Amino acid sequence: MTGIIKECNVCGKPFTTNSIKTSTQIHSCVDCWGKHKQSALTKNLTDKMHRAVMSIETRLDRLEESQQVIPMLIGAEISTAMMDINGLAGLDIKGMIKTELEDAKADLLKYQNAQFKSFRLKIQGQIVTVNNKIVKLMREMQKND
């Protein structure tokens, strides 16, 4: 069966319908119909992805809200446990932690000072090298004059 030759409503080019029965239902050529169908599929897919992202964002917001109290609860539990340990053992946990932190700070400062001294010596060596090169270039310029 052959169809009717019609003019496409979208691009204006002539096309042939698949059959005489479908000639009243079809108003665009296969290319234009495919483009329209593709854009509709793209829109549907985009909408679906957008809904999925919004769902994930909503779930993440709910999760963040439920997790906000955890640091406070942990802090309270640690404080309670430290008070219990201090009371039972007679240990000064806070003082011990403070001492360890001060020791770590002192070690870090010692390391940083050593690194700084090494860096300073390296920079001084580089400055001497650059200075020597400048002097050498100046002497060469004086010879050329």
C-alpha positions in Angstrom: 0.0 0.0 0.0 1.2 3.5 -0.7 0.2 6.6 1.1 -0.5 10.2 0.1 2.1 12.8 -0.6 1.7 15.6 1.9 3.6 18.7 3.0 5.2 18.6 6.4 3.7 21.2 8.8 7.1 21.7 10.5 9.7 21.9 7.7 7.5 22.3 4.7 9.0 19.4 2.7 6.9 16.9 0.9 6.7 13.4 2.4 4.7 10.2 1.8 2.4 8.8 4.5 2.6 5.1 5.2 -1.0 4.4 4.2 -4.2 6.2 3.1 -5.8 5.5 6.5 -3.0 7.3 8.4 -2.9 10.2 6.1 -5.4 12.2 8.1 -3.5 11.6 11.4 0.1 12.3 10.2 1.0 16.0 9.7 4.8 15.9 9.8 7.6 14.0 8.0 9.5 11.2 9.7 12.5 13.4 10.5 10.4 16.1 12.2 8.4 13.6 14.1 11.6 11.9 15.3 13.0 15.3 16.4 9.8 16.0 18.3 9.8 12.5 19.9 13.4 12.8 20.8 12.9 16.2 22.5 9.9 14.8 24.4 12.0 11.9 25.6 14.8 14.2 26.6 12.4 16.4 28.5 10.9 13.3 30.3 14.4 12.0 31.1 15.5 15.5 32.4 12.4 15.7 34.6 12.9 12.3 36.0 16.6 13.1 36.8 15.5 16.3 38.4 13.0 14.5 40.6 15.6 12.0 41.6 18.1 14.7 42.6 15.4 16.6 44.6 14.5 13.3 46.3 18.2 12.7 47.2 18.6 16.3 48.4 15.4 16.0 50.6 16.7 12.8 52.1 20.1 14.3 52.7 18.6 17.4 54.4 16.6 15.1 56.7 19.7 13.0 57.5 21.7 16.2 58.3 19.0 17.4 60.6 18.9 14.1 62.5 22.7 14.0 62.8 23.1 17.5 64.3 22.6 16.4 67.9 25.3 13.6 67.7 28.3 15.9 68.6 26.4 17.2 71.6 25.5 13.7 72.8 29.1 12.5 72.3 30.5 15.5 74.2 28.0 14.8 77.1 29.0 11.1 77.2 32.7 11.9 77.2 32.3 14.4 79.9 30.3 12.0 82.0 32.8 9.2 81.4 35.7 11.5 82.4 34.0 12.5 85.5 33.4 8.9 86.4 37.1 8.0 85.7 38.3 10.9 87.7 36.1 10.0 90.6 36.9 6.3 90.6 40.7 6.3 89.9 41.6 9.7 91.3 43.4 10.5 88.0 43.6 14.0 86.5 42.8 13.1 82.9 42.4 16.7 81.9 45.9 17.5 83.3 47.4 14.4 81.6 45.8 15.5 78.2 47.1 19.0 78.7 50.6 17.8 79.4 50.6 15.6 76.3 49.4 18.4 74.2 52.1 20.7 75.5 54.7 18.1 74.8 53.4 17.6 71.3 53.4 21.4 70.8 57.0 21.7 72.0 58.1 18.9 69.6 56.3 20.5 66.7 57.9 23.9 67.5 61.4 22.2 67.7 60.8 20.6 64.3 59.5 23.8 62.7 62.6 25.7 64.0 64.9 23.1 62.6 63.1 23.3 59.2 63.2 27.1 59.4 66.9 27.1 60.1 67.5 24.7 57.2 65.4 26.8 54.9 67.2 30.0 55.9 70.6 28.5 55.1 69.3 27.3 51.8 67.9 30.7 50.9 71.2 32.4 52.0 73.1 30.1 49.8 70.9 30.9 46.8 71.2 34.6 47.5 75.0 34.3 47.5 74.9 32.4 44.2 72.6 35.0 42.6 74.8 37.9 44.0 77.9 36.3 42.5 76.2 35.9 39.1 75.2 39.6 39.2 78.7 40.7 40.0 80.1 38.5 37.2 77.6 40.0 34.7 78.5 43.5 35.9 82.2 42.8 35.4 81.5 41.4 31.9 79.5 44.5 31.0 82.3 46.8 32.2 84.8 44.8 30.1 82.5 45.3 27.0 82.3 49.0 27.5 
